[in-house]
């Protein structure tokens, strides 16, 4: 009986040791998964979206912004032009050569900003509006499968690659096993302190002529400030146009012309 119990315990130990290996993704598979996430969101050409931005702050009235987001994924260019409210109309951001610039028509001056810039003072960051670059900017580590409500997800910890400038150096991402879309993302400082949590409840699929394939767009993002509890930002992508944009659109002069 004792020998039988020992054999059973040994068999259980082997099963426990082998089970995670069966579920785990190898390093190459993890990198491939990140690259797939990036590719699914990348148009390969141009992108224009009308976006609503709602900011909730504890003890303050809610703020709602309207902006147009322009992207040229082939050249890693990004522009954000605010149209509402009137006090913010004409203000904008321009990303060129991995530098982020902010323009305020009230003073007629451009200022360089960091990746940690709070867009229009909200909980959003530049990366929330730009194409996904997870495989380019982070190294993944697989944490296993995790349940997130009714979904089963791949859970990975991502650490920024040396020399890459990002808003948050450590991420935890939950990727839906069925759809391949990100469901949730937690963002951390180097100290390990959680800074933001982002939820992605709705995705939209569109066909892109320039890509000759589908593009997945996060229609809704809900961002929660983990430092100032009670503060949150909702990003709603209302309309998307994947047709080519003006050749000279991604310039300081073009944005300034729209601010007059």
N, C-alpha and C positions, 0 to 999 in steps of 0.2 A: 504493500500500500504506500509505504514511504517512498519507494523507488518510482512508483507511478506518479505520485504527487510531484517529485523532483523533475520527472520527465515532462509533466504538464506545465510546470513553472518555467522550465527551459524553453518549451515550445512557445509559451506566451511571451517570454522575453525576446525570442527571435522575431515573433510577429510584431511586437511593439517597435523593435529596431528597424524592421523592414518596411513598416507601414508608411512612415514619413517619406522614405526614399521614393515610394511609389507615387506619392502625391506631389512631391517637390518638383519644381522646375529647375533644370540645369541652368548654369549661368548664361550660356548661349541662348537658351529659350527665353530667359528673362529679358535679355537685351533685345531679342527679336520681338517680344511682346511690347516693349516700350516703343520700338521703331514702328510697329504696326499701329499703335495708338497715335503716334505722330503723323504717320502717313494718312490715316483715315481722316484727320482734321485738316490736312494740307491740301490746298487747291492746286498748287503748281502754277497758277496764274494770278489774277487779281480777285479782290474781294471787297464788297461794300455792304455795310450793314447799318440799319437804323436801330439804335439801342436805347433802352430806358434804364436808368440807374436810380434806384431808390435807397436812400440812406436813413436808417433809424438810429437815433442816439438817445440814450437814457436822459430824460428830463428836458428834451428839446423837441420841437416840431419836426415831423418827417420832411425830408428834402427829396425832390424828384428832379432829375436831369434828363435831357434828351441830347444825344450825340450821334454823329455819324462816324463809323470806324472804317478806315480804308487800309487794305493790306496788299502788298505785292510779295507773295511768298517766295518767289524765285530769287528776289534780291534782299529778303529779310527786312522789308520796309514796312513801316506802320505809321498811320496818322489818325488822330482822334480830334474831331472838331465839334465843340459844344454848340448847340443851337438854342436850347432852353435850359433854365429860365433866362429872362432878358439880361439879368446881371452876369450870367456866365457866357452868353452868346459871343462867339468869336474867339474864345479862349481855346487852346488846343495843345496837343502833344505831337511830337514828330520824332520817330526813331530812325536814325541814319548811322550806318557804320558802327552799330552796337552802342551808340550814344543816344540817350533820351533827352529831348529838349522840350521845355514848356514855354508857351507864348501867351502873354497877357496884353491884349490890345489897349488896355487902359494906360499902360506905361510904355507900350511899344518896344518891349524888350524880351529877348530870349534868354532863358536860364537853363543850364544843364542840370538834370536831375538824376538821382540814383534809382536802381531797380526797386528800392524800398519806398519810392514815392507813392503817397496815398492819392490816387487819381481824384481830383476835385475835392480832396479832403475826406473821401469815403474810405471804406475798408477794402476797396479794390486796388489792384496793382496792374502795371503794364501787361504782365504775362496773362492776366485774365481776358484780355482782348486780342492777344497776339496768337500766332500759330503755335502749336505744341512742339517743344524741342526737348522732351524728356530724355531720349536716347543720346542726344548730343551733349546735354548738360549734366546728367546724373549717372551714377553707377548703381545698379539695383542689387538688392538682397532679398531673397524670397522668404516670407514668414509663414507661408502655408495658405490653406483655404480658410475663409471666414464667412460666417453668415451675416448678412446685413438686411434685416427685415426678411422679405420673401426671396432675396437674392443670395446666390452663392458666388463669392468673389475670390480672386487671387489677391492676397495682401502682400505688398512689397514695401520695403523701406528703401528710399533713394537718398544717396549722399552725393553732394555736388562734386564734380570733377575738379582737379587742381587748376587754378587760374581762370575759372569761369565765374562771372559775376551774376548772381541771382538774388532775388528778394529773400529767399529762405534756403539755407544750405542742406536741410534735412526734410524729406517729405515721407509721409505714409500714404499709400494710394490703394484703394479698393477698386479692382477692375472686374466688372461683371463677366463671369465665365461664358455666358451665352451670347451677349451682344458685343462684348469687347470694349464697351464704353466705361469710362471712369464714373463710379457712383459717388465716391467720397474721397476727400484729400485733406490730410492734416499737415500743417506746416510748422516747422520748429526752428528755433534759433540754435546756434552752435552749443549753447549752454544746455540744450535739451528742453528748454521752456517752450510749451505750445503757444503759438502766436495766432493762428487762424485755423478754422475748420471750414471747408467748402463742400457743399452738396450739389450734385448735378442730377436733378430729378427728371429733366426732359432733354432729349436729343432729337435732332432733325436730320434726315438724310436727303441730300440733293445731288443731282447729276451735274458734273462739271465738264463742259466742252474742252477746256484747256487740259484737264487731267485725263479726259476720256474714261472717267470712272466716278464713283460716288464720293461725296465729301460729307462727313458727319460734323454737325454744328451743335454745340451746347446751347439750346434755346433758353435755358434758365439756369442760373447759378445763384446759390444762396450762401453767402459768406458771413461767418460768425466770428466776431472779435473775441479772442480768448483772454485778452488782457483787460479790456474794458467790457466786462460782462454786460450784456443787454444791448450792445451796439451790433448792428448787422447791416449788410448791403445786399440787395437783390439786383442782379443783372438780367434783363430780359431782352433777347434778340428778337426784334419784331419782324424785320424783313431783311432778306439777303439777296444780293445781286452778284453773280460770279462772272459777269461780262467784263471785257477789258476796260481799264480806266485810262484817262489822259496820260500821255507819256511823261509830262513834266509835273505831275500832281504832287509827288513826294519831295517838295522843296519848301523852304521857309517862305519864299516869295509867294507861292500859291496859297499857303495858309493865311499869310498876311492879307492877301487880296480878298479873302472871304471874311475878314474881320472888319473891313472898312464899312 
